[in-house]
Amino acid sequence: MILPAFQTCQPKNGTLSTLESQYLLQVVKCDDQKCCSPRRSDLHMILHDRFLPPPYPITQVDGHLTIPDFKEHDGKSFAPFLIRHCLPIQPLNAFISTPYDLYCPSVRDDLEKRCCSTCGIYFASSTRAEEHRRSPHCTS
């Protein structure tokens, strides 16, 4: 399914209002009340970056919690959100920011094509990533 293009807010501080992945589209309000209406919940107190963090597994090796390499994970078991949120560990990978689909086996081979090498934003399709790469921040 291809989602139609839609207008998103462009806050002055340059923060994103949408994040897309293969199976999830996240749309959040920005802090500019001229652009977006006020928030109706305190969810931003839990999600400091405003978006759900990507799912990843956590295993214990030699008494230490660790996150396995995404190429070696079966894509079937993940740590619960609150555990991931509370632990001060992040997946180690070669991407600027962790793609939401990093541990999704069905898109593993497409991750690099779907990420912007300039800003690290991950896109749900290679086509959207290519459109983004032609934007001014990537061509200047």
C-alpha positions in Angstrom: 0.0 0.0 0.0 1.3 3.4 -0.9 0.3 6.3 1.3 -0.7 9.5 -0.4 1.5 12.5 0.2 0.1 14.8 3.0 1.1 18.2 4.4 2.9 18.1 7.6 3.8 21.0 9.8 7.2 22.6 9.4 8.1 24.0 12.8 10.7 26.8 12.9 13.1 24.7 15.1 13.4 22.1 12.3 12.1 19.2 14.3 10.2 16.5 12.5 6.4 16.0 12.9 6.3 12.6 11.2 8.4 9.5 11.2 7.7 6.6 8.8 8.7 3.0 8.8 7.6 -0.1 6.9 4.7 -0.9 9.3 4.2 2.3 11.3 3.6 6.0 10.6 4.1 8.3 13.6 2.5 11.7 13.5 3.1 14.1 16.4 2.4 17.6 17.2 5.1 20.2 17.3 5.6 22.8 20.1 4.6 25.7 17.9 1.0 26.6 18.8 0.6 28.7 15.6 1.1 25.4 13.7 -0.4 22.7 15.9 -3.1 22.8 18.6 -2.0 22.2 22.2 -1.3 18.7 23.3 -4.1 16.9 25.1 -1.9 14.4 27.1 1.3 14.2 29.0 2.7 11.5 26.8 5.6 13.8 25.9 6.8 13.3 29.5 7.5 9.7 28.7 8.5 10.0 25.1 11.1 12.8 25.3 11.8 12.6 21.6 8.1 12.6 21.0 8.2 9.4 18.9 8.1 5.7 19.9 11.6 4.3 20.1 12.4 1.5 17.7 11.9 -2.1 19.1 15.0 -4.1 19.8 15.9 -7.3 21.7 17.9 -7.4 24.9 19.9 -10.4 25.9 22.2 -11.2 28.9 25.8 -12.2 28.1 28.3 -12.9 30.8 26.1 -11.1 33.4 25.7 -8.0 31.3 22.7 -6.8 29.3 23.5 -6.3 25.7 21.7 -5.7 22.4 22.6 -8.3 19.7 23.6 -7.4 16.2 20.6 -6.8 14.1 21.9 -9.2 11.4 21.9 -12.0 13.9 18.5 -11.5 15.4 15.5 -13.7 14.3 13.0 -10.7 14.5 10.7 -12.6 16.8 11.4 -11.4 20.4 11.8 -7.9 21.6 12.3 -6.2 25.0 9.1 -4.5 26.3 8.9 -0.7 25.8 9.3 0.3 29.4 12.4 -1.9 29.8 14.0 -0.4 26.7 13.0 3.1 27.8 14.6 2.6 31.3 17.9 1.0 30.3 20.8 3.3 29.3 21.7 1.1 26.3 21.1 1.6 22.6 21.7 -0.7 19.5 25.1 -0.3 18.0 24.9 0.1 14.3 26.4 2.1 11.4 23.4 4.4 11.0 23.3 8.0 12.2 20.0 7.3 14.0 18.5 3.9 14.7 16.0 3.1 12.0 12.7 2.0 13.4 12.8 -1.2 11.3 16.3 -2.1 12.2 15.3 -5.5 13.6 12.6 -6.2 11.0 13.9 -9.2 8.9 11.6 -8.3 5.9 13.4 -5.0 5.3 16.9 -5.9 6.5 18.5 -5.8 3.1 16.9 -2.4 2.3 17.9 -0.4 5.4 20.8 1.4 3.8 18.9 2.4 0.7 16.1 3.8 2.9 18.2 6.0 5.1 19.5 9.5 4.3 23.3 9.5 4.7 23.3 13.2 5.5 20.7 13.5 8.3 20.0 9.8 9.1 16.2 9.9 8.6 14.7 6.5 7.7 12.0 6.2 5.1 9.4 3.4 4.5 10.5 3.1 0.8 13.6 3.6 -1.3 11.5 6.0 -3.5 10.7 8.3 -0.6 14.4 8.2 0.5 15.5 9.1 -3.0 13.0 12.0 -3.1 14.4 13.2 0.2 18.0 12.9 -1.0 17.2 15.4 -3.8 16.1 18.0 -1.2 18.3 21.1 -0.5 19.9 19.8 2.7 21.4 16.8 0.8 22.4 18.5 -2.4 24.1 21.6 -1.0 
